[in-house]
């Protein structure tokens, strides 16, 4: 019997680039996704919706599974907001969230709020042991994503 792992993250990125430059990068899903680690494939499914296929999660010598999900992306430039909602029935995860881009004294402040729910296809009795590892893996990927975006935004 499978179990689910819930992940809820908030991150902050302060950059010297203008809010317009940050918004331009983040609202371009393929360009932004190129900064996310361990993406095996990002498939455009039309209408600014994308299916994410991640590399398989491996912990130690064991391969757990591949995470697959799809999101619909929308943005509101006047509010500095880019947001995504899950497309039901695609893959084994649901991810939603938003970027909020705002000006600061020296450039832009970017806030990420994201929530994910991953169905792990392992017996429920392993949930106690595997859930923290899955959360750690996802958190590490998001942190690396923010770091990669920060590097790119600092040179734009």
Legacy VTK file of the C-alpha trace (Angstrom):
# vtk DataFile Version 3.0
C-alpha trace
ASCII
DATASET POLYDATA
POINTS 156 float
0.000 0.000 0.000
1.450 3.375 -1.067
1.735 6.421 1.173
1.956 10.162 0.577
4.595 12.667 1.582
3.599 16.314 1.970
6.161 19.061 1.464
5.613 22.753 2.131
8.461 25.185 1.444
9.026 28.916 1.492
12.219 30.458 0.199
13.513 33.997 -0.282
15.966 35.227 -2.900
17.325 38.771 -2.923
19.007 39.781 -6.157
20.551 42.889 -7.674
18.670 42.508 -10.963
15.503 44.459 -11.638
12.098 42.997 -10.778
11.282 42.952 -14.510
14.338 40.808 -15.271
13.559 38.386 -12.422
9.914 38.166 -13.499
10.928 37.529 -17.108
13.119 34.573 -16.137
10.681 33.027 -13.669
7.608 33.371 -15.898
9.401 31.562 -18.751
8.825 28.029 -17.452
11.354 26.166 -19.649
14.030 28.788 -18.982
13.361 28.749 -15.242
13.103 24.934 -15.132
16.546 24.676 -16.729
17.871 25.798 -13.330
16.101 23.019 -11.416
18.328 20.015 -10.656
17.518 16.449 -11.644
14.901 17.240 -14.286
14.988 14.374 -16.752
12.373 15.897 -19.060
10.126 18.943 -19.137
7.327 18.379 -21.664
5.195 21.219 -22.967
1.627 19.861 -22.971
0.118 23.074 -24.374
-1.592 26.122 -22.951
1.376 27.016 -20.721
1.116 23.638 -18.989
4.143 21.396 -18.488
4.778 17.823 -17.363
7.841 17.399 -15.188
9.654 14.066 -15.214
12.361 13.959 -12.595
15.339 11.655 -12.333
14.646 8.636 -10.171
15.189 9.199 -6.480
18.042 7.099 -5.166
18.951 6.769 -1.534
22.064 4.805 -0.776
22.135 1.883 -3.185
18.359 1.859 -3.607
16.237 3.467 -6.273
12.878 4.545 -4.924
10.914 5.888 -7.874
10.585 8.594 -10.476
8.483 11.660 -9.674
6.152 12.831 -12.445
3.631 15.660 -12.277
2.103 18.390 -14.425
1.216 22.006 -13.699
-0.680 24.811 -15.358
1.210 28.118 -15.153
-0.238 31.623 -15.046
1.240 34.996 -14.295
0.226 38.526 -13.429
3.027 40.948 -14.304
1.341 43.920 -12.615
1.263 42.000 -9.309
4.695 40.403 -9.853
3.136 36.987 -9.364
3.683 33.711 -11.193
1.653 30.767 -9.958
1.062 27.143 -10.850
-1.621 24.622 -10.056
-1.524 20.848 -10.430
-3.104 19.075 -13.376
-5.046 16.226 -11.817
-4.393 12.665 -12.887
-0.870 13.157 -14.229
1.885 11.210 -12.545
2.403 10.464 -8.885
2.657 13.969 -7.450
0.777 17.230 -7.218
2.696 20.490 -6.983
1.373 24.018 -6.602
2.953 27.300 -5.707
3.862 30.829 -6.558
6.694 33.244 -7.112
6.181 36.781 -5.863
8.629 39.320 -7.292
8.874 42.744 -5.679
11.306 45.659 -5.854
13.793 46.371 -3.101
16.412 49.120 -2.643
19.035 47.311 -4.696
17.039 45.174 -7.144
14.403 42.532 -6.515
13.166 40.274 -3.765
11.750 36.958 -4.935
9.598 34.785 -2.690
8.816 31.160 -3.432
5.894 29.409 -1.774
5.350 25.836 -2.897
3.474 22.779 -1.733
3.819 19.269 -3.012
2.264 15.902 -2.348
4.096 12.828 -3.605
2.630 9.344 -3.628
5.401 6.898 -2.790
4.794 3.417 -4.158
6.206 1.518 -1.211
4.469 -0.291 1.647
2.987 2.076 4.221
5.076 0.559 7.007
8.127 2.223 5.390
6.571 5.684 5.604
8.264 6.517 8.902
11.713 5.770 7.466
11.264 7.061 3.905
9.212 10.248 4.360
12.065 12.267 5.912
14.417 11.110 3.152
11.983 12.122 0.400
11.426 15.506 2.083
15.173 16.018 2.402
15.736 15.179 -1.269
13.011 17.568 -2.471
14.135 20.350 -0.111
17.711 19.959 -1.340
16.603 20.227 -4.967
14.588 23.394 -4.255
17.525 24.934 -2.403
19.832 24.146 -5.329
17.221 25.631 -7.717
17.169 28.882 -5.717
20.971 28.939 -5.686
21.132 28.370 -9.462
18.531 31.075 -10.123
20.426 33.475 -7.862
23.634 32.947 -9.826
21.881 33.586 -13.143
19.971 36.617 -11.884
23.175 38.159 -10.497
24.647 38.357 -14.008
21.528 39.512 -15.871
LINES 1 157
156 0 1 2 3 4 5 6 7 8 9 10 11 12 13 14 15 16 17 18 19 20 21 22 23 24 25 26 27 28 29 30 31 32 33 34 35 36 37 38 39 40 41 42 43 44 45 46 47 48 49 50 51 52 53 54 55 56 57 58 59 60 61 62 63 64 65 66 67 68 69 70 71 72 73 74 75 76 77 78 79 80 81 82 83 84 85 86 87 88 89 90 91 92 93 94 95 96 97 98 99 100 101 102 103 104 105 106 107 108 109 110 111 112 113 114 115 116 117 118 119 120 121 122 123 124 125 126 127 128 129 130 131 132 133 134 135 136 137 138 139 140 141 142 143 144 145 146 147 148 149 150 151 152 153 154 155
